[in-house]
């Protein structure tokens, strides 16, 4: 697999993971009326930062 294709796959994987985590948080807030833990929010922010760095490295 070429480097560009590998980077694309990595970005897709990160996006899917972020989307899944955000969907879970959304359901907790809207259906269970539970606010996310600050650490969970920080983890997602860090994942988003890593993804942004990966995208910018192209």
GIJO-V409218 format. One record per residue. SS is DSSP state (H for helix, E for strand, L for the rest). Layout:
ss->SS
ss->SS
This chain:
ss->L
ss->L
ss->H
ss->H
ss->H
ss->H
ss->H
ss->H
ss->H
ss->H
ss->H
ss->H
ss->H
ss->H
ss->H
ss->H
ss->H
ss->H
ss->H
ss->H
ss->H
ss->H
ss->H
ss->H
ss->H
ss->H
ss->H
ss->H
ss->H
ss->H
ss->L
ss->L
ss->L
ss->L
ss->L
ss->L
ss->L
ss->H
ss->H
ss->H
ss->H
ss->H
ss->H
ss->H
ss->H
ss->H
ss->H
ss->H
ss->H
ss->H
ss->H
ss->H
ss->H
ss->H
ss->H
ss->H
ss->L
ss->L
